[in-house]
Amino acid sequence: MVKLDIDFNGLKLKNPILTASGTFGYGSEFEDFIDLERLGGFIVKGTTLNPREGNLYPRIAETASGMLNAVGLQNKGVDVFCDKIYPDIKDFNTNILVNVSGSVVEDYVAKAAKINDLENIPAIELNISCPNVKEGGMAFGTSCASAEEVVKAVRKVYKKHLMVKLSPNVTDIVSIAKSVEDQGADSVSLVNTFLGMAIDAKTRKPKLSTITGGLSGPAIKPIALRMVWQVANAVKIPVCGLGGIMTAEDAIEFLLAGASSIQVGTANFIEPEATIKILEGIQYYCHKYGVEDINELIGAMQA
């Protein structure tokens, strides 16, 4: 048997496979397709302080080797999550993480404090790609100062594993990663979606109601892989890699680049069983190449 468990800076994962927020609902939606307890964990959709309806339709557009989305963090708010959704998912024998989003620092802090009290939620993923309304809409994660501010504030009230999700829409992602590490992040996940757009040439109108949206899928994998490698070689905390992971080979590339865990996102829309197939593919790879412990692959790229 291949040893697949990972100690992700105190967060015990039975294997390195997680799901990307916004692509997996609240987890229970996938019960008919896969055994959720086989996963290292799943990350529920972005949760805000108050309910959000999201953006107007259309808000998803297919692109070459990927997709654009501008869903706009549609969710029922943190109180409904705590009171109604959490009781239905809390007993799954795997790690459940909540993606925490906001538009001001105070929102992040309030949500993190509420989720901190949920016994069976061992970690949150802090989404700092959200627009900071007090700073004219610039995302929290696009400057060291604003990233530090929100992570420092949340760290004061959140006592469990704090993963920070980094935006790739920056000049120097390594500096941002170091900044959140300095403020107490237990890990980082990267990358979030890239800003993109698409136009319908026939109607001459944008394909998204918001004009621009987040690009994900295989098209972004080479850039995401490069950023994961850069960050993994610059910080001491573990890295969770994501961005275009569709196959076991993709996942292994991220591990070799230095990621200690990975997230499967867009692939879930195409094939609901993608996470399990990737897990089984990793097991096959390890058997084929004589890898007895998955940890042997982390950062093992030979250059």
Contacts in CASP RR format, 6 or more apart in sequence:
PFRMAT RR
TARGET T0000
AUTHOR 0000-0000-0000
METHOD contacts of the structure
MODEL  1
MVKLDIDFNGLKLKNPILTASGTFGYGSEFEDFIDLERLGGFIVKGTTLN
PREGNLYPRIAETASGMLNAVGLQNKGVDVFCDKIYPDIKDFNTNILVNV
SGSVVEDYVAKAAKINDLENIPAIELNISCPNVKEGGMAFGTSCASAEEV
VKAVRKVYKKHLMVKLSPNVTDIVSIAKSVEDQGADSVSLVNTFLGMAID
AKTRKPKLSTITGGLSGPAIKPIALRMVWQVANAVKIPVCGLGGIMTAED
AIEFLLAGASSIQVGTANFIEPEATIKILEGIQYYCHKYGVEDINELIGA
MQA
2 283 0 8 1.000
2 286 0 8 1.000
2 287 0 8 1.000
2 291 0 8 1.000
2 292 0 8 1.000
2 293 0 8 1.000
2 294 0 8 1.000
3 292 0 8 1.000
3 293 0 8 1.000
3 294 0 8 1.000
3 295 0 8 1.000
4 14 0 8 1.000
4 15 0 8 1.000
4 16 0 8 1.000
4 282 0 8 1.000
4 283 0 8 1.000
4 294 0 8 1.000
5 12 0 8 1.000
5 13 0 8 1.000
5 14 0 8 1.000
5 15 0 8 1.000
5 294 0 8 1.000
6 12 0 8 1.000
6 13 0 8 1.000
6 15 0 8 1.000
6 16 0 8 1.000
6 260 0 8 1.000
6 261 0 8 1.000
6 294 0 8 1.000
6 295 0 8 1.000
7 13 0 8 1.000
8 161 0 8 1.000
8 187 0 8 1.000
8 238 0 8 1.000
8 240 0 8 1.000
8 260 0 8 1.000
8 261 0 8 1.000
9 161 0 8 1.000
9 186 0 8 1.000
9 187 0 8 1.000
9 237 0 8 1.000
9 238 0 8 1.000
10 161 0 8 1.000
10 186 0 8 1.000
11 95 0 8 1.000
11 122 0 8 1.000
11 123 0 8 1.000
11 161 0 8 1.000
11 186 0 8 1.000
11 187 0 8 1.000
12 95 0 8 1.000
13 40 0 8 1.000
13 41 0 8 1.000
13 95 0 8 1.000
13 261 0 8 1.000
14 38 0 8 1.000
14 39 0 8 1.000
14 40 0 8 1.000
14 94 0 8 1.000
15 38 0 8 1.000
15 39 0 8 1.000
15 40 0 8 1.000
15 279 0 8 1.000
15 282 0 8 1.000
15 294 0 8 1.000
16 40 0 8 1.000
16 251 0 8 1.000
16 255 0 8 1.000
16 259 0 8 1.000
16 260 0 8 1.000
16 261 0 8 1.000
16 262 0 8 1.000
16 282 0 8 1.000
16 294 0 8 1.000
17 39 0 8 1.000
17 40 0 8 1.000
17 41 0 8 1.000
17 251 0 8 1.000
17 261 0 8 1.000
17 262 0 8 1.000
17 264 0 8 1.000
17 275 0 8 1.000
17 278 0 8 1.000
17 279 0 8 1.000
17 282 0 8 1.000
18 39 0 8 1.000
18 40 0 8 1.000
18 41 0 8 1.000
18 42 0 8 1.000
18 43 0 8 1.000
18 95 0 8 1.000
18 97 0 8 1.000
18 240 0 8 1.000
18 261 0 8 1.000
18 262 0 8 1.000
18 263 0 8 1.000
18 264 0 8 1.000
19 27 0 8 1.000
19 39 0 8 1.000
19 41 0 8 1.000
19 42 0 8 1.000
19 43 0 8 1.000
19 263 0 8 1.000
19 264 0 8 1.000
19 265 0 8 1.000
19 268 0 8 1.000
19 275 0 8 1.000
20 43 0 8 1.000
20 242 0 8 1.000
20 243 0 8 1.000
20 263 0 8 1.000
20 264 0 8 1.000
20 265 0 8 1.000
20 266 0 8 1.000
20 268 0 8 1.000
21 43 0 8 1.000
21 44 0 8 1.000
21 45 0 8 1.000
21 46 0 8 1.000
21 99 0 8 1.000
21 125 0 8 1.000
21 127 0 8 1.000
21 165 0 8 1.000
22 43 0 8 1.000
22 45 0 8 1.000
22 46 0 8 1.000
22 71 0 8 1.000
22 99 0 8 1.000
22 265 0 8 1.000
23 264 0 8 1.000
23 265 0 8 1.000
23 266 0 8 1.000
23 268 0 8 1.000
23 269 0 8 1.000
24 30 0 8 1.000
24 42 0 8 1.000
24 43 0 8 1.000
24 44 0 8 1.000
24 45 0 8 1.000
24 265 0 8 1.000
24 268 0 8 1.000
25 44 0 8 1.000
25 45 0 8 1.000
26 44 0 8 1.000
26 45 0 8 1.000
26 85 0 8 1.000
26 88 0 8 1.000
26 89 0 8 1.000
27 36 0 8 1.000
27 42 0 8 1.000
27 44 0 8 1.000
27 89 0 8 1.000
28 36 0 8 1.000
28 88 0 8 1.000
28 89 0 8 1.000
30 36 0 8 1.000
30 268 0 8 1.000
30 272 0 8 1.000
33 272 0 8 1.000
33 273 0 8 1.000
34 272 0 8 1.000
34 273 0 8 1.000
34 275 0 8 1.000
34 276 0 8 1.000
35 276 0 8 1.000
36 42 0 8 1.000
36 92 0 8 1.000
36 94 0 8 1.000
37 92 0 8 1.000
37 93 0 8 1.000
37 94 0 8 1.000
38 94 0 8 1.000
38 276 0 8 1.000
38 279 0 8 1.000
39 94 0 8 1.000
39 275 0 8 1.000
39 276 0 8 1.000
39 279 0 8 1.000
40 94 0 8 1.000
40 95 0 8 1.000
40 261 0 8 1.000
41 94 0 8 1.000
41 95 0 8 1.000
41 96 0 8 1.000
41 97 0 8 1.000
42 94 0 8 1.000
42 95 0 8 1.000
42 96 0 8 1.000
42 97 0 8 1.000
43 97 0 8 1.000
43 98 0 8 1.000
43 99 0 8 1.000
43 125 0 8 1.000
43 263 0 8 1.000
44 81 0 8 1.000
44 85 0 8 1.000
44 89 0 8 1.000
44 96 0 8 1.000
44 97 0 8 1.000
44 98 0 8 1.000
44 99 0 8 1.000
45 73 0 8 1.000
45 75 0 8 1.000
45 99 0 8 1.000
46 73 0 8 1.000
46 75 0 8 1.000
46 98 0 8 1.000
46 99 0 8 1.000
46 100 0 8 1.000
46 101 0 8 1.000
46 127 0 8 1.000
47 75 0 8 1.000
47 77 0 8 1.000
47 78 0 8 1.000
47 81 0 8 1.000
47 98 0 8 1.000
47 99 0 8 1.000
47 100 0 8 1.000
47 101 0 8 1.000
47 111 0 8 1.000
47 115 0 8 1.000
48 73 0 8 1.000
48 75 0 8 1.000
48 77 0 8 1.000
48 78 0 8 1.000
48 101 0 8 1.000
48 102 0 8 1.000
48 107 0 8 1.000
48 111 0 8 1.000
49 77 0 8 1.000
49 78 0 8 1.000
49 102 0 8 1.000
49 107 0 8 1.000
49 110 0 8 1.000
49 111 0 8 1.000
50 77 0 8 1.000
51 75 0 8 1.000
51 76 0 8 1.000
51 77 0 8 1.000
51 80 0 8 1.000
52 72 0 8 1.000
52 73 0 8 1.000
52 74 0 8 1.000
52 75 0 8 1.000
52 77 0 8 1.000
53 74 0 8 1.000
54 71 0 8 1.000
54 72 0 8 1.000
54 73 0 8 1.000
54 74 0 8 1.000
55 70 0 8 1.000
55 71 0 8 1.000
55 72 0 8 1.000
55 209 0 8 1.000
55 210 0 8 1.000
56 209 0 8 1.000
56 210 0 8 1.000
57 209 0 8 1.000
58 207 0 8 1.000
58 208 0 8 1.000
58 209 0 8 1.000
59 69 0 8 1.000
59 70 0 8 1.000
59 71 0 8 1.000
59 72 0 8 1.000
59 208 0 8 1.000
59 209 0 8 1.000
59 210 0 8 1.000
60 67 0 8 1.000
60 68 0 8 1.000
60 69 0 8 1.000
60 70 0 8 1.000
60 71 0 8 1.000
60 208 0 8 1.000
61 67 0 8 1.000
61 68 0 8 1.000
61 69 0 8 1.000
61 198 0 8 1.000
61 207 0 8 1.000
61 208 0 8 1.000
62 68 0 8 1.000
63 198 0 8 1.000
63 215 0 8 1.000
63 219 0 8 1.000
64 219 0 8 1.000
65 217 0 8 1.000
65 218 0 8 1.000
65 219 0 8 1.000
66 215 0 8 1.000
66 216 0 8 1.000
66 217 0 8 1.000
66 218 0 8 1.000
66 219 0 8 1.000
66 220 0 8 1.000
66 266 0 8 1.000
67 215 0 8 1.000
67 216 0 8 1.000
67 217 0 8 1.000
67 266 0 8 1.000
67 269 0 8 1.000
68 196 0 8 1.000
68 197 0 8 1.000
68 198 0 8 1.000
68 207 0 8 1.000
68 208 0 8 1.000
68 213 0 8 1.000
68 214 0 8 1.000
68 215 0 8 1.000
69 193 0 8 1.000
69 213 0 8 1.000
69 214 0 8 1.000
69 216 0 8 1.000
70 208 0 8 1.000
70 209 0 8 1.000
70 210 0 8 1.000
70 212 0 8 1.000
70 213 0 8 1.000
70 214 0 8 1.000
73 101 0 8 1.000
73 130 0 8 1.000
75 81 0 8 1.000
76 84 0 8 1.000
76 85 0 8 1.000
78 110 0 8 1.000
78 111 0 8 1.000
78 114 0 8 1.000
78 115 0 8 1.000
79 114 0 8 1.000
81 98 0 8 1.000
82 114 0 8 1.000
82 115 0 8 1.000
82 118 0 8 1.000
86 118 0 8 1.000
86 120 0 8 1.000
86 121 0 8 1.000
89 96 0 8 1.000
90 96 0 8 1.000
90 118 0 8 1.000
90 119 0 8 1.000
90 120 0 8 1.000
90 121 0 8 1.000
91 120 0 8 1.000
95 122 0 8 1.000
95 123 0 8 1.000
96 120 0 8 1.000
96 121 0 8 1.000
96 122 0 8 1.000
97 121 0 8 1.000
97 122 0 8 1.000
97 123 0 8 1.000
97 124 0 8 1.000
97 125 0 8 1.000
97 163 0 8 1.000
98 115 0 8 1.000
98 121 0 8 1.000
98 124 0 8 1.000
98 125 0 8 1.000
99 124 0 8 1.000
99 125 0 8 1.000
99 127 0 8 1.000
99 165 0 8 1.000
100 108 0 8 1.000
100 111 0 8 1.000
100 112 0 8 1.000
100 115 0 8 1.000
100 124 0 8 1.000
100 125 0 8 1.000
100 126 0 8 1.000
100 127 0 8 1.000
100 154 0 8 1.000
101 108 0 8 1.000
101 127 0 8 1.000
101 130 0 8 1.000
102 108 0 8 1.000
102 111 0 8 1.000
102 127 0 8 1.000
102 130 0 8 1.000
103 130 0 8 1.000
103 131 0 8 1.000
103 132 0 8 1.000
103 133 0 8 1.000
104 132 0 8 1.000
104 133 0 8 1.000
104 134 0 8 1.000
105 149 0 8 1.000
105 150 0 8 1.000
105 153 0 8 1.000
108 126 0 8 1.000
108 150 0 8 1.000
108 153 0 8 1.000
108 154 0 8 1.000
109 153 0 8 1.000
109 154 0 8 1.000
109 156 0 8 1.000
109 157 0 8 1.000
112 124 0 8 1.000
112 126 0 8 1.000
112 154 0 8 1.000
112 157 0 8 1.000
112 158 0 8 1.000
113 157 0 8 1.000
113 158 0 8 1.000
115 121 0 8 1.000
115 124 0 8 1.000
115 158 0 8 1.000
116 157 0 8 1.000
116 158 0 8 1.000
116 159 0 8 1.000
116 160 0 8 1.000
121 160 0 8 1.000
122 160 0 8 1.000
122 161 0 8 1.000
123 160 0 8 1.000
123 161 0 8 1.000
123 162 0 8 1.000
123 163 0 8 1.000
123 186 0 8 1.000
124 158 0 8 1.000
124 160 0 8 1.000
124 161 0 8 1.000
124 162 0 8 1.000
124 163 0 8 1.000
125 163 0 8 1.000
125 164 0 8 1.000
125 165 0 8 1.000
125 189 0 8 1.000
126 150 0 8 1.000
126 151 0 8 1.000
126 154 0 8 1.000
126 162 0 8 1.000
126 163 0 8 1.000
126 164 0 8 1.000
126 165 0 8 1.000
126 185 0 8 1.000
127 165 0 8 1.000
127 192 0 8 1.000
128 139 0 8 1.000
128 140 0 8 1.000
128 141 0 8 1.000
128 146 0 8 1.000
128 147 0 8 1.000
128 150 0 8 1.000
128 151 0 8 1.000
128 164 0 8 1.000
128 165 0 8 1.000
128 166 0 8 1.000
128 167 0 8 1.000
128 180 0 8 1.000
129 139 0 8 1.000
129 140 0 8 1.000
129 141 0 8 1.000
129 165 0 8 1.000
129 166 0 8 1.000
129 167 0 8 1.000
129 169 0 8 1.000
129 192 0 8 1.000
129 193 0 8 1.000
130 139 0 8 1.000
130 140 0 8 1.000
131 137 0 8 1.000
131 138 0 8 1.000
131 139 0 8 1.000
132 138 0 8 1.000
132 139 0 8 1.000
132 140 0 8 1.000
132 146 0 8 1.000
135 146 0 8 1.000
138 146 0 8 1.000
139 146 0 8 1.000
139 167 0 8 1.000
139 169 0 8 1.000
140 146 0 8 1.000
140 147 0 8 1.000
140 149 0 8 1.000
140 150 0 8 1.000
141 147 0 8 1.000
141 166 0 8 1.000
141 167 0 8 1.000
141 170 0 8 1.000
141 176 0 8 1.000
142 167 0 8 1.000
142 169 0 8 1.000
142 170 0 8 1.000
142 176 0 8 1.000
143 176 0 8 1.000
144 175 0 8 1.000
144 176 0 8 1.000
144 179 0 8 1.000
147 164 0 8 1.000
147 176 0 8 1.000
147 179 0 8 1.000
147 180 0 8 1.000
147 183 0 8 1.000
148 179 0 8 1.000
148 180 0 8 1.000
148 182 0 8 1.000
148 183 0 8 1.000
151 162 0 8 1.000
151 164 0 8 1.000
151 179 0 8 1.000
151 180 0 8 1.000
151 183 0 8 1.000
151 184 0 8 1.000
151 185 0 8 1.000
152 183 0 8 1.000
152 184 0 8 1.000
154 162 0 8 1.000
155 162 0 8 1.000
155 183 0 8 1.000
155 184 0 8 1.000
155 185 0 8 1.000
161 186 0 8 1.000
161 187 0 8 1.000
162 184 0 8 1.000
162 185 0 8 1.000
162 186 0 8 1.000
162 187 0 8 1.000
163 185 0 8 1.000
163 186 0 8 1.000
163 187 0 8 1.000
163 188 0 8 1.000
163 189 0 8 1.000
163 240 0 8 1.000
164 180 0 8 1.000
164 185 0 8 1.000
164 187 0 8 1.000
164 188 0 8 1.000
164 189 0 8 1.000
165 188 0 8 1.000
165 189 0 8 1.000
165 190 0 8 1.000
165 192 0 8 1.000
166 173 0 8 1.000
166 176 0 8 1.000
166 177 0 8 1.000
166 180 0 8 1.000
166 188 0 8 1.000
166 189 0 8 1.000
166 190 0 8 1.000
166 191 0 8 1.000
166 192 0 8 1.000
166 231 0 8 1.000
167 173 0 8 1.000
167 176 0 8 1.000
167 191 0 8 1.000
167 192 0 8 1.000
168 190 0 8 1.000
168 191 0 8 1.000
168 192 0 8 1.000
168 193 0 8 1.000
168 194 0 8 1.000
168 220 0 8 1.000
168 223 0 8 1.000
168 224 0 8 1.000
168 227 0 8 1.000
169 194 0 8 1.000
169 195 0 8 1.000
170 176 0 8 1.000
173 190 0 8 1.000
173 191 0 8 1.000
173 227 0 8 1.000
173 230 0 8 1.000
173 231 0 8 1.000
174 230 0 8 1.000
174 231 0 8 1.000
174 234 0 8 1.000
177 188 0 8 1.000
177 190 0 8 1.000
177 231 0 8 1.000
177 234 0 8 1.000
177 235 0 8 1.000
178 234 0 8 1.000
178 235 0 8 1.000
180 188 0 8 1.000
181 188 0 8 1.000
181 235 0 8 1.000
181 236 0 8 1.000
181 237 0 8 1.000
185 237 0 8 1.000
186 237 0 8 1.000
187 237 0 8 1.000
187 238 0 8 1.000
187 239 0 8 1.000
187 240 0 8 1.000
187 260 0 8 1.000
188 231 0 8 1.000
188 235 0 8 1.000
188 237 0 8 1.000
188 239 0 8 1.000
188 240 0 8 1.000
189 239 0 8 1.000
189 240 0 8 1.000
189 241 0 8 1.000
189 242 0 8 1.000
189 263 0 8 1.000
190 224 0 8 1.000
190 227 0 8 1.000
190 228 0 8 1.000
190 231 0 8 1.000
190 239 0 8 1.000
190 240 0 8 1.000
190 241 0 8 1.000
190 242 0 8 1.000
191 220 0 8 1.000
191 223 0 8 1.000
191 224 0 8 1.000
191 227 0 8 1.000
191 228 0 8 1.000
191 241 0 8 1.000
191 242 0 8 1.000
191 243 0 8 1.000
193 213 0 8 1.000
193 214 0 8 1.000
193 215 0 8 1.000
193 216 0 8 1.000
193 220 0 8 1.000
194 214 0 8 1.000
194 215 0 8 1.000
194 216 0 8 1.000
194 220 0 8 1.000
194 223 0 8 1.000
195 212 0 8 1.000
195 213 0 8 1.000
195 214 0 8 1.000
195 215 0 8 1.000
196 212 0 8 1.000
196 213 0 8 1.000
196 214 0 8 1.000
196 215 0 8 1.000
197 206 0 8 1.000
197 207 0 8 1.000
197 208 0 8 1.000
197 211 0 8 1.000
197 212 0 8 1.000
197 213 0 8 1.000
198 206 0 8 1.000
198 207 0 8 1.000
198 208 0 8 1.000
199 205 0 8 1.000
199 206 0 8 1.000
199 207 0 8 1.000
200 206 0 8 1.000
200 207 0 8 1.000
216 243 0 8 1.000
216 244 0 8 1.000
216 265 0 8 1.000
216 266 0 8 1.000
217 243 0 8 1.000
217 244 0 8 1.000
217 246 0 8 1.000
217 265 0 8 1.000
217 266 0 8 1.000
217 267 0 8 1.000
218 244 0 8 1.000
218 246 0 8 1.000
218 266 0 8 1.000
219 244 0 8 1.000
220 243 0 8 1.000
220 244 0 8 1.000
221 243 0 8 1.000
221 244 0 8 1.000
221 245 0 8 1.000
221 250 0 8 1.000
224 241 0 8 1.000
224 242 0 8 1.000
224 243 0 8 1.000
224 244 0 8 1.000
225 253 0 8 1.000
225 254 0 8 1.000
225 257 0 8 1.000
228 239 0 8 1.000
228 241 0 8 1.000
228 254 0 8 1.000
228 257 0 8 1.000
228 258 0 8 1.000
228 259 0 8 1.000
229 257 0 8 1.000
229 258 0 8 1.000
229 301 0 8 1.000
231 239 0 8 1.000
232 239 0 8 1.000
232 257 0 8 1.000
232 258 0 8 1.000
232 259 0 8 1.000
232 299 0 8 1.000
233 258 0 8 1.000
238 260 0 8 1.000
238 261 0 8 1.000
239 258 0 8 1.000
239 259 0 8 1.000
239 260 0 8 1.000
240 259 0 8 1.000
240 260 0 8 1.000
240 261 0 8 1.000
240 262 0 8 1.000
240 263 0 8 1.000
241 254 0 8 1.000
241 259 0 8 1.000
241 261 0 8 1.000
241 262 0 8 1.000
241 263 0 8 1.000
242 254 0 8 1.000
242 262 0 8 1.000
242 263 0 8 1.000
242 264 0 8 1.000
242 265 0 8 1.000
243 263 0 8 1.000
243 265 0 8 1.000
243 266 0 8 1.000
244 250 0 8 1.000
244 265 0 8 1.000
244 266 0 8 1.000
244 267 0 8 1.000
245 251 0 8 1.000
245 254 0 8 1.000
245 262 0 8 1.000
245 263 0 8 1.000
245 264 0 8 1.000
245 265 0 8 1.000
245 267 0 8 1.000
245 278 0 8 1.000
246 266 0 8 1.000
246 267 0 8 1.000
246 270 0 8 1.000
246 274 0 8 1.000
247 278 0 8 1.000
247 281 0 8 1.000
248 277 0 8 1.000
248 278 0 8 1.000
248 279 0 8 1.000
248 280 0 8 1.000
248 281 0 8 1.000
248 282 0 8 1.000
248 284 0 8 1.000
248 285 0 8 1.000
249 285 0 8 1.000
250 278 0 8 1.000
251 262 0 8 1.000
251 264 0 8 1.000
251 278 0 8 1.000
251 282 0 8 1.000
252 282 0 8 1.000
252 285 0 8 1.000
252 297 0 8 1.000
254 262 0 8 1.000
255 262 0 8 1.000
255 294 0 8 1.000
255 297 0 8 1.000
255 298 0 8 1.000
255 299 0 8 1.000
255 300 0 8 1.000
256 297 0 8 1.000
256 298 0 8 1.000
256 299 0 8 1.000
256 300 0 8 1.000
256 301 0 8 1.000
257 299 0 8 1.000
257 301 0 8 1.000
258 298 0 8 1.000
258 299 0 8 1.000
258 301 0 8 1.000
259 298 0 8 1.000
260 298 0 8 1.000
264 274 0 8 1.000
264 275 0 8 1.000
264 278 0 8 1.000
267 274 0 8 1.000
267 275 0 8 1.000
267 278 0 8 1.000
268 274 0 8 1.000
268 275 0 8 1.000
271 277 0 8 1.000
282 294 0 8 1.000
285 291 0 8 1.000
286 292 0 8 1.000
286 294 0 8 1.000
291 297 0 8 1.000
END
